[in-house]
Amino acid sequence: MSDKLIVFDTTLRDGEQSPGASMTKDEKVRIAKLLEKMRVDVIEAGFPIASQGDFEAVQAVANAVKDSTVCGLSRALDKDIDRVGEALKGANSARIHTFIATSPIHMEMKLRMSPDQVVEQAVRAVKRARQHTDNIEFSPEDAGRSELGFLCRVIEKVIDAGATTINIPDTVGYNVPNQFGRLIRNLIERIPNSDKAIFSVHCHNDLGLAVANSLSAVMNGARQVECTINGLGERAGNASLEEIVMAVRTRQDIFDCDTNLDATQIVPASRLVSGITGFPVQPNKAIVGANAFAHESGIHQDGVLKNRETYEIMRAEDVGWSTNRMVLGKHSGRNAFRTRLNELGINFEVEEELNDAFKRFKDLADKKHEIYDDDLQALVTDASVGVENEHVKLIALKVCSETGEIPDASITLSIDGEEKQAHSEGGGPVDATFKAIESIIDTGSELQLYSVNNVTNGTDSQGEVTVRLEKAGRIINGQGADTDIVIASAKAYINAVNKMMAVDDRAHPQL
């Protein structure tokens, strides 16, 4: 059994299926490049058949990433598989991940197929995928509720057909650790050709057991774990990459394997994904939460001061926590700006994009004397959101909020190059601003979430605002950052509106 644990990150595919977490092509490439820098083994970039946008995003990631394997997901259908193969043509290392449901309820109620038909379709899909690449992953969807005998049968057949990775998904988060670990052990022991494939797991967090189930599987022979940054994913999310990686690395007395991951990139990746998706990380989140290495109890503080290991089982520096040092100021030049962004894993292929980001940096430096790494991350995220389909732009905003008076806002927007103005009153300056925007655009959407987080410390910190809009069952997140919270709020709302105008219909699977 290998002592290498393969990290398969599906933030760009399953993570994006979180309501409101849709990412643009450029955002996916930014995250993929940081995952590559982190030395993630396999990056699942998307589900190409879902839409033209998904296809182009997978294609862009495949062309941009050189060191990691880039994977695309497909149902066990010829058209899906061929679409993935086409999207991955530019990849240095490509993998096709195909799946079909194997649980009785899924086969009967969803697929309306017999077990024999499912086996036949699975084998056909793997053989079809091998026309594009030799790196084939097969998943029996809802394996956690499938019958063991049937799982053994279908897996043996797909390995014979050429599958090199067998992924066992707990699609609905139904399993518990002992049960799931035993399932993995039984599959490896009972399937005659199991030694010809790597066994993988993909666990959902519906009962809060995704990481525990994944680790139990590793202890029972799994050598690939599918996970996401911050545990992002459908419903309650997926197994958290940072928690799995650091659990295995910290407890080498128990685990007989380890990853090749550069753990110092974990916190930067967490912040980037959080900033792009607008899903904030809870302060007490393991590894990447703001309080993960904080000690308030006097007894704990005293112990840590005497010996860090009294209350810390990991070093904060090992996962990317460090002093948020000042790197740039208003007198910094373009080259210093570009160099620091490159060090943060942010690269601009088009000079115009760098020029725009540098202008935003200079504007920020006029408002905020000390510019930190987190400010740069927020600035670039704010610069990139919605750029591909920016129909609506903020031109000017004036708000008035006075004790005893009704707050009001006057706004000027550019709609496809045509300027329009509006004035509205509201319960506060932000409410008035949103009503003014709606009076011009009339999206017919409802505000589901309004969230503000400070980027750094201090009263001059940038505020990152997340806005979540819902329209006809579709949920869209928007983000904006500025030292002025009202302006950041307007940016976030407009960003959500732009995404709403550009979003396409997608048929995402559940795995």
N, C-alpha and C positions, 0 to 999 in steps of 0.2 A: 504494500500500500504506500502511495506517495506521501512524502512529508510536506508537499506543497499544497496549500489551500488556494484555489483559484477564486479570485474576487470578480464576480459578474455584476456590474452596476446597471440597474435598469431605471435610474432616475429620469432619463430622457424619454422612456417609453411608459412604464407603469407609473412612475412618479408624476408624469405629466397628466395622467388620467384622474388625478385629484381634481374635483370641481374647482375651476378657476385657475388652475396651474398651467394652462397652455403656454407654450414658449414659442418664440419666433425662431426662424432658422438660425439667425445670427446668435441668439441666446443659447441655442443648443450647441452650437460650435464652441462658444466660450466655455460652457460647462464641460464639454467633451475634452477640450484642450487641457483644462485643469485636472480632469480625471486621468488623462494621459500622463501629465506631470506627476500625479500621485502614484503612478505605476499600477493603475487598475488593469487587470488582465483583459477583461472583455467589457465593452461598452455597448449596451443595447440601445441603439439610436432611435428606434421608432417602429411603426407599423405601416410600411409604405403603401399598402393597398387602401388604407383608411382615407387618404385624400392626396391631392397633388402636393399640398403643403407638406404633409408628412413624408412623401416620397423625396421631395427636394431637400428636406432637412436631413434625412438619412444619407442622401447622396453627398450633401455638403460635409457632414461629419466624416463619412468614408474618405473623402478627398483630403480633409484637413488632418486627420489622425494618422500617424505613421508607426507608432510603437505598440499601441494596444490593438487587439482584435475588435473590429466593428461588426456588430450583429444586427440583423433585422428580423422582426417577427412576422410569421405568416400562419394563417390557418392551413389545414391539410388540404389545400386546394391548388390546382395547377396555376391559376391566374395569380394567386397570392404569392406563391413561391417564385414564379418568374419575375414578378414585380420587385421582390426583394433582391433577386439576383441582379436585376438591372440597376437597382439603386446602389448596390455594393461593388459595382465594376471597378471603381477607382480605389478601392481599399487595398492597402498592403497585405492585410490579413483579414479575411472575411468569414463570417459564420451565418448560416441560415438556421433560425430557430422556428420549428414548425410544431403545431400542437393539434390535438383532437381530444374531446372529452371521453372519459372512460368510466365515470361513475354511473350506476344504474339510473339515477334520476336524470342525469344529463343526457345519457344515450336515449332514454325513452321519451322524456318530455321536451328536450331541446333539439337534439339531432334527429330524433325519430328514426334511428338506425339500430340494427341488431348488433350484438357483439361481433359477429363474424364480419359484418360490413365495416365496423370501426377498425378492426385489425387490418382488413384489406386496404382501407383508405389510408391508414397510418403508414403501412409499408410502401404504398404508391407514392405518398408524399415524400418520404425519405429518399426514395430512388429518384424522384423528380429533382429534389434539392441537390442531389449529388451531380447533376448535370452542370451545376453552377460552381460548386466548391466541395472539397472533401471534408470540411469542418461543419458537421451537421449536429444540431441539438434537437432532441425530441422531448416533448412534454405531454404526458397523459393528464389533461386538464381535470381538476377535482380528484386527483389521485388520493388525497386524504380521505375521501369517502368512497373509494373504489374497492372492489373485491380483490383480495390478494392474488388469488389464482388467475384472475383475468389480467391483472397488472403484469404478473410474471409472463403470461402468454404474449401480450402485445409488446412488452419490452424486449423479450427474446427475439421476436420477429423483426423489430425495427433495428436492433443491433446487427442482425444478420443482413439487413438491407443496407447497412452502412452508417447508422447513427453512431457518433463518437462520444456524445454527451447525452446522458439520460437525466432529465430534470423532473423531480417529483414535487409538484405544487400542492400546497395546502391552500387551495384557491379561496376558500371561504373562512379560513382561520379556525377550523373546527377541532384540530388535533391538540393533544397535550404532549409535553416533552417525552415522557417514557414511551407512550404509544407511537409517536412519530419516529423516534430513534429506533424502536423495535421494527417498524415497517422498513426502514432503510436497511437495517441489518438482514432482515428476512429476504428482501429483494436481492441483495448482493449474494447471499448464500444459496438461494433457491434457483436463480437464473443461471443456466449452464454457461452462457457466454458473457457473464457480467464483467469478467476481467478485461473485456475488449472495449469497455466504455468507462468514462468517468461519471460517477453519480453525483447529482446536484440537487439542491433544494431551493424552493421559492415559497416562502411562508408569509401569509398575511396576518395582520395583527388584531383581528376582530375580538379576540379574548385577551389581548395584551401579551400573547405568548410567541410572537413571531421570532424574536431573537432566541428565546429559550428553546423553541422547537428546532431552529437552525443549528444551534450549538449541540443539541442532543443528536441531531443527524450527523454532524461532523464527528462526534465521539463514536458513532456507529458506522463510519466508513465513507460518508459523503466527502468529496474533495472539491466541490465547487459550491459556493453560496451566492444566491441571487439576492441583492439588497439595494437600498437606495440611500442617498444622502439625507440625513435628518429623518429617515423612516418615511419619507414622502410616498404616497400611493393611494390607491382607491380605498374608499371607506375609511377604516381606521389606520390604513397605511401598510407598509411593508416592513420587513426586517431592516433594522438600521445598520448601515455599513459601518459607521464609526463604533458602534457597540460590539458588533461581531469581531471586527478586526482587533480591537483593544482587549476584548475578553480572551481571545485566543492568545494574543501576545503576552498579556499579563499573567495568564495561568498556564504557562508552559509546563508546569508540573503535572497538569492534567491532559492537555492537548498534545498529541504527538505530531503536530503539523503547524505551519505558520504561513503567513502571506508574505509577498514581496513588496507590500504597500509602503510608500513613503508617508508615514503617519503625520509628519509635520505639515502636510497639506490638508489635513482633515478639517481644521477650523476655517481656513480660507475657503474651502469648498462648501462648507456649511453656510457661511455668510453669503457666498455668491448665489447659491441655490435659493436661500431665503430671500435675498434681495430681488432676484429675477421673478420668482413665483409669487412673492408677497405673503408667504407663509412664515410668520415669525417663529423663532425657536423659543420654546418655553424656558424660563430661567433655570429650572431644576432639571433640564434635559441632561442625561448622562453624556459625558465627554465634551459636548459642544455648547451646553447651556451656560449662561453668564455666571451662574452660581456653582458650576461643576467643581471648581477648585477653590471656592470661597469658604472661609471659616469665621463664624461669628461667635460661637461658644467660646468662653474664656478658657475652658479646659482644652478644647481643640486647638485654639491659637497657641497656648503655652506648649502643647505637645509638638506642634509643627515647628515652632521656633527652636525647640531643643533637638528635634530630629524629624525631618519631613515625613519619613515613613511611618510615624506613629498614626497619622490619619490620612495619608495619601498613598494609594497603591500605584499611582502613575505620576509621572512628571508632566506638569502642564505644558512645558516646552516641547515635549515629545509628540503632542498632538496639534501643535501649531499655535498655542497660546503664547503671547509674548507682549512686551510693553508696546503699546500702540504709539510708536515713535513718530515724531514730526519728521517729514522728509522734504517738504517743499514749502515755499512761501511765494509772496507776490512778485519777488524778484527772480524767481527761478525761470530758466529758459526752456525752450521747446525740447531740447535734447535731454535735459535732466528729467523733464516730465515724461518723455517717451521711455527713457531708461528705467525709471521707477515703475511705470506701468508694465513693462516687459518683465521686470522682476516679480511682479504680482500675477504674472500669467496672462496679461491683457495685451494683445497685439492688434495693430490696425494694418490691414492689407491695403486699404485705400487712404491716400494722403489726406483727402478731404475729410474723412472721418476723424483723423488725428487732429486736423486743424479745428474742427468743430469742438472736439473734446478739450483741446487746449484753450479755446476761447471760453468755454464754460469754466475751466479751471481758473482762468484769470478773473472772471466775474466772481467766482466764489472767493478767491484770495482777497478781493477788494472788500468783501463782507466779513471774512473770517481770517484772522491773522495766521493761525496755525493750521496747516493742512496735514491730516493724518492719512494713513493707508486706508482706513475705513471710509474716509471722505472720498478718496479717489475711487474706491469700489462703487460707492453710491453715485458718484458723479457719472461714471461710465455707464452704470445701469440706467440711470435717469436719462442719459444721452441716447441710449440705444432703444429704449422701450418705444414701440410703435413707429419707429422710423420708416420701416418698410412700407407701411400703409398709413401715413400721417395725413389724413384728410382734414383734421381739425387741429389748429394751432392756437396757443394762447398768445395774444398780442399785448394786452394790457388788462390790469385788474386794479380796481380801487374799492376798498371796503371802509366802512365806518361803524365802529362799535363804541357806544357811549352809555354810561350809566343813566338809566331812566329813559333811554331812547331805543327805538327799534333798529337793530342792525340792518345795514343795507349794503349791496354790492353792485358796482358797475363794471361790466366786463366787455372786452373787445376780442372777438375770435376771428380767425381766418378759416373759412370753409372752402376748401379747394381753391384758395387764392382770393376769395371774395370776403371782405371784412364785414362783420355784422356786430351790432352792439345790443346790449340789454341791461336793464336795471331791475333788481328784485330786493325785497325785504325778506328777513328770515328770523328764526329763533336765535341765531348767532351769525358771525361773519362767514363761517364755513357753510352753514345752511343757506344763507343768502346767496353765496357764490354758486352753490350747486343748482339752486333754483334759477339763477340767471343763465347758467349754461343750458339747463333744460328748456328754458323759454326760447332759446335759439335753435337747439338741435331737436328737441322733442323725441327722445329715444323711446319713451314708453316703458322704461325699465324701472325697477325698484332697487333702492339701496339696501343691501343685505349686511354690509360690514363697513365700518370706518375705523381704521386703526392707525395710531401714530407711534413711532419708535424713534428715539434719538440715536444718531449714528455714532457720535462720540460724546464725551462729557462736556459740561459747560453750557452757559446760557446762549453761546453763539454756535452751538452744535447744529448741524443740519438735522432736519426732521425728515424721516422717511414715512410717507403716508401710503397706506394700502386702502383701496376702495374696491368693494365687491358689488357688482351690479347683476341683477337677475332679470331676464326677459324671456318669456315663453319657455321656461324650464332651463334655459341656457345661463350658465354662470360665468362671468368674466371678471378677472382681477385687473386692476390698474395700479401702477406705482408712480410716485413722484417724490422728488427730494429737493429741499431748499432750506435756507436758514429761516425763511418766513413760512410758518406752518400753513397759513391760508393759501399762499402761492403753491406750496407743495401739494396741498389738497386739490387745488384746481388742476394742477398737472396730472395728478393721479386719476381724477375723474375723467379728464380729457383722454388720457391714455387708455382707460377702460372703454371709452366711447369709440376710439380708433380701432381697438381690438374687436369690438362688437361689430363694427362695419366690415372688418376684413375677415372675420372668422369663417371657416368653412365647416360643412357637416362632416363629422367623422364617425366611423363605425369601429369603436375600440373594443377589443376583446377583454375578457377577464381571465386571468391566468393565476 
